[in-house]
């Protein structure tokens, strides 16, 4: 049942159309900081990375992560603007963490813009803690480095 439920929420990207969807969402969610379609395709081809579309009846968001040994790094995560603030980011993150745990990941890392209070709250509520900062990481703004240990 868990596998079936996960498939309903997170679908592994396999097609060009899905990559185009993610590129469009990147622009919507991140604006001038968005990854290009070329960058997304490069990550798609990277054997250490996986890309998922978050679906709950329709495409609501996506996540890109990279695995190295027993660590994972969330590179990109986004929910369509009209669905933000409704708990979908929490569902996406929860399902991703389940997948990572099943894959033997013991620690998950990410960077988040220091001014992105909603994202920081989401990560903290899901067990992430701040490890430090990357000065000027986002066009001059600091990034918080966050970590979650999976048990």
Secondary structure, 3 states (H helix, E strand, C coil): CHHHHHHHHEEECCCHHHHHHHHHHHHHHHHHHCCCHHHHHHHHHCCCEEEEEEECCCEEEEEEEEEECCEEEEEEEEECHHHCCCCHHHHHHHHHHHHHHHCCCCEEEEEEECCCHHHHHHHHHCCCEEEEEEEEEECCEEEEEEEEECC
